[in-house]
Every structure is written in C-alpha cells, then in structure tokens.
C-alpha cells in the first residue's frame, strides 16, 4: 500500500501544459544562474550572489498553485537537482554554501506553501461537495414534498406560506402561496403536534391529523416550518360509529330485555296464573269428590301446553335451535316462514350442503335476519332475494341480500345501528360488507367471508 501511494505521489503529469511551463522556468533560473556564475557576472552584481536562488520561488509557487504540495515539493527537489552543476563549480565560483542555505529555505517554503494550498483546496472541495449534496437533498426533498399524497405546506417563521404541494392546493384551493396560515384556517399557536384539524369538504366535515416539523437550514438555525395533514376522516367516523354502536347496543339490549319481560308477563305468566287457579280448583274438587275434577285437570294440561309453546317461541326468537341442528339454510327458511308479510322473500343456496362453524353460521344468519327486517321495515319492497354461495376451492362464502324497494342515499343511513351491526359481524368473521343503494331501484348488501373451513 505504501509503495502504491509513493508511486502515485511521484507520478508526473506529463500531458499537462503547466508541468512543462514549470520545467522551462526551472531550466531558465538554474541555467541562467550557472551561466552567470561561470562568467563571473554575479561577483560584480550589486545583489548578493546567493539572492538569485530566490528566483526558484517562481516555478515552485507556480507548481504549488497548479499541483498543490506535490507540485511544490517535487519542483523544489527538481530545482535542487538542476542546481547541482552550479554547486560543483571549481574555486567556489558558485558560492555553494550560500546557495545550499537558500535552497534549503526554498524547500521549506515549498513544503509549507504546498501544505497550505492543499488544505485550502481540500476545504474548497469539501465546500463544493457540501453544496452539491445540499442541492441534491433540496431536489430530493422537493420531489418528496410534491409526491406526498398528504396535503403538505411549507411556511416561514412568520407563518407565511412559501410553497405547497398539489394535495394542499386541492384541499385549500389554488393561489394560497404567500398567504398566512391563519388565512386558510390554520393557527399554529393553537395547534400542537399530532393535534386535529377539521375542514368542510364538499359539504362534509373532514378531519386531519397535524404533524408540524421545523425544517433546518443547518444544525442551529431553522428557517421554515413544514405542516403535513394526514386524513383521518374515515378512522374518526369509524370511531364515532363504534361509539354510537356501543351506545345504541346498550339501548337495544335494554329494549330487548323489556320486550322479553313484557312478553313473558303478557302470555306465559298469565297462562301460569290461570294454571294455578285451575290446579286450586282441581285440588278442591279432589277433596270433595267433585265430578268436575277431570275437566279441571284437562284445563290445567291445556294451560301448561300453552306456556310451553310460548316459551319455545321466545327461545326460538333468541336463538333458533334449528340453526344448531340443521344448519343455516333451514334456519333461514324457518325464519322467513314465520315473517308476517306478503313480500316475496327467496333464498337461493349453492354449495352449502356442508356445515360451518357455529360462529360463521350464526353470524351469517344474524346478518340475513337484520337485512331482511330492514328491507321490510324501511324499503317497502315487493321482493327480497337472499343468495348464498360457498366456493370450496377458495374457501370463500358469498352472501347477497337484494331488494327492489325505494333505496336510500348512502352516507347518513349507513350509520344506522342495524347496518353498523352487520358490518361489525362481517369484520368479526374476517370478512367485509359492501352496501350499495340507488333511489327507487333498491338496496344491495354483499358479504364476502374468506378462509372459511367446513366442518
């Protein structure tokens, strides 16, 4: 490695014009001095003879400027070599000791000047590299800034906009550069990092999360503020819907408990009261050997059977046992047969001769139950069609409930508890629910469950 460095240091730029200029200057100075010493001209000169050695500083300085320390040192060495004939003149005609002192000084000067120039050139190279890097980083930052899909704004320390990307212009409108952030509704004094910012878009409220970053000019100075707005409207709406769902779910549970309590009180309890009365009559008739005993016992049996039937009906409403015993399709058909409606409700099934886990079957049953009830209650349809298909190769279940009712405007109605509940059930089962509706053309609900294994 050292030999490589040495050979590189000693390599000569033979193709450089400056190199040959230096050679000419060296030969001119050394040759001129030698000729002057031989002719005895320097002995009668008003200047000290050794002072002419100083002319070597011209090629040495030129070499230092063009080639740095390497050029200065090699030029000085080469000049000393060229000076040798003068030092070897007989009878001290070349004033060798004076010249040697001067040559040593020139070598020291060459080394020091070359070292300094190398340092300055290295510093200049680093500065140029840093400037190139800075320009490159600026271009990359600009490219990332413009390509960012989130609205991004760059403002100065007084909160005046310097530049914005396309997403920000789409959100706030064109021509906002130069305006103060307050002019577009952003007050950085009130906003903190990761705080929320709301704005009305197309008549609806959109929510953004604000990320504020100071853009440094260097390690100790900041000249700009970057504001990035991340759209969290969907997440916010989902959170609100989930909160509403939980709130409404508690209400529905209480309403359901109230309904079950009322139904138990209105029918089974009344039958049990009558049964108790009949049993008391039967007890009295048995004591008195009354001939009406058989009649009382028959009436008690009838009341007991009525209580049993009412309780069975309530149990089926809560969870149909046929779902566990015979599967989803039979349970759906049983549910449809008990509906008090003249609307035609069809069930078409393909590939569902097999059974699935209780969670999957119950979830699909509840989604169908809710969708059919919603259609009958709100859509005023003449026909509701339920389609179920299982693709065994893909382990995928496709469910569609379509009606030809009045339809609805998507947005507001989709926050209803029933629809939110169906979406929740689909997501719990690892699937997704898609709702589509057109006014006067009906509503379609589609559910796709993936990776469903049969049992």
Secondary structure as GFF3:
##gff-version 3
##sequence-region A 1 455
A	DSSP	alpha_helix	2	10	.	.	.	ID=ss1
A	DSSP	alpha_helix	17	38	.	.	.	ID=ss2
A	DSSP	three_ten_helix	42	44	.	.	.	ID=ss3
A	DSSP	three_ten_helix	49	55	.	.	.	ID=ss4
A	DSSP	alpha_helix	56	87	.	.	.	ID=ss5
A	DSSP	three_ten_helix	90	92	.	.	.	ID=ss6
A	DSSP	alpha_helix	96	147	.	.	.	ID=ss7
A	DSSP	beta_strand	151	155	.	.	.	ID=ss8
A	DSSP	beta_strand	161	164	.	.	.	ID=ss9
A	DSSP	alpha_helix	166	172	.	.	.	ID=ss10
A	DSSP	three_ten_helix	181	184	.	.	.	ID=ss11
A	DSSP	beta_strand	196	201	.	.	.	ID=ss12
A	DSSP	beta_strand	204	216	.	.	.	ID=ss13
A	DSSP	beta_strand	222	231	.	.	.	ID=ss14
A	DSSP	alpha_helix	233	263	.	.	.	ID=ss15
A	DSSP	pi_helix	264	268	.	.	.	ID=ss16
A	DSSP	alpha_helix	269	287	.	.	.	ID=ss17
A	DSSP	alpha_helix	293	318	.	.	.	ID=ss18
A	DSSP	alpha_helix	321	326	.	.	.	ID=ss19
A	DSSP	alpha_helix	328	337	.	.	.	ID=ss20
A	DSSP	beta_strand	344	350	.	.	.	ID=ss21
A	DSSP	alpha_helix	358	374	.	.	.	ID=ss22
A	DSSP	pi_helix	375	379	.	.	.	ID=ss23
A	DSSP	beta_strand	383	391	.	.	.	ID=ss24
A	DSSP	beta_strand	396	403	.	.	.	ID=ss25
A	DSSP	three_ten_helix	413	415	.	.	.	ID=ss26
A	DSSP	alpha_helix	417	428	.	.	.	ID=ss27
A	DSSP	beta_strand	431	438	.	.	.	ID=ss28
A	DSSP	beta_strand	442	450	.	.	.	ID=ss29
###
